[in-house]
Amino acid sequence: MAEGASRRGGSRSDEHRSGERRSADQLFDRELDHLPPEGRWREWMHRVEATIFAASEPVTRETLARIVGQSCSIDLLIDDIREELRGRPYDLVAVAGGWKHLTRPAYADAIRSAFGTATGGSGRGVDLTQSEVMVLMCIAYFQPITRAELSSFFGKEISRDLIGNLRGFGLIASGPRSPTPGAPYTYVTTKEFLLQFGFDTLRDLRDIEALEDAGLLSKEKLLAGDIMPGFADDGDPGAVMDE
């Protein structure tokens, strides 16, 4: 009985805190009608930039809508902030479904020299082998995809260790089970993948035709299991191996 009372008391406490948050939210002035239009716009810019700067993850449009007026165009606001950041070593970038402050690529070498990795750019630094990059690229383009299907693409068994490394970096995750016999797990890319490579959505991936034109990928070789000659011998022991 005491435990039940404690739970009920906790519930009332949670409701009280929730009510306080709602009250504070109602007191927050989004519209800023007391300010002239130019001052109002400037204050919205400051709010948006401060919120994005303080966040560890990309900030979504829905989140930013909570701190500006209903008539405010977030896209135009972001454009004005980016214009003011022109010439600075960092920018405000649309990535992983939101916006984030990222350092400009021109300063990657300086950051790498200072910290040993290009942190501060498109997510944390990740050192991938050539084999991991190629497998990750296949997952990105053909997800959801099973390990067996990846192996058929490359003509070699893709090890669990390689898949585990990509999962450990947070770049891929388990997708839905395949309808093939045994119902194996499929793999899909993650929000961290988008952040790491500076994509807003998967639609930002270059299409296969563009990669073919650039000489980076052959669709015919991919489907024939000849995506990269010598794939298993790229100096990455155990990255691609028979199990």
Buried (B, 14 or more C-beta within 10 A) or exposed (E): EEEEEEEEEEEEEEEEEEEEEEEEEEEEEBEBEEBEEEEBBBBBBEBBBEBBEEBEEBBEEEBBEEBBBEEBEBEEBBEBBBEEBEEEEBBBBBBBBBBBBBBEEEBBEEBBEEEEBBBBBBBBBBEBBEBBEBBBBBBBBBBBBBBBBBBBBBBBBBBEEBBEBBBEBBBBBEBEEBEEEEEEBBBBBBBBBBBBBBBBEEEEBEEBEEBBEEEEBBEEBBEEEBBBEEBBEBEBEEBBBEE
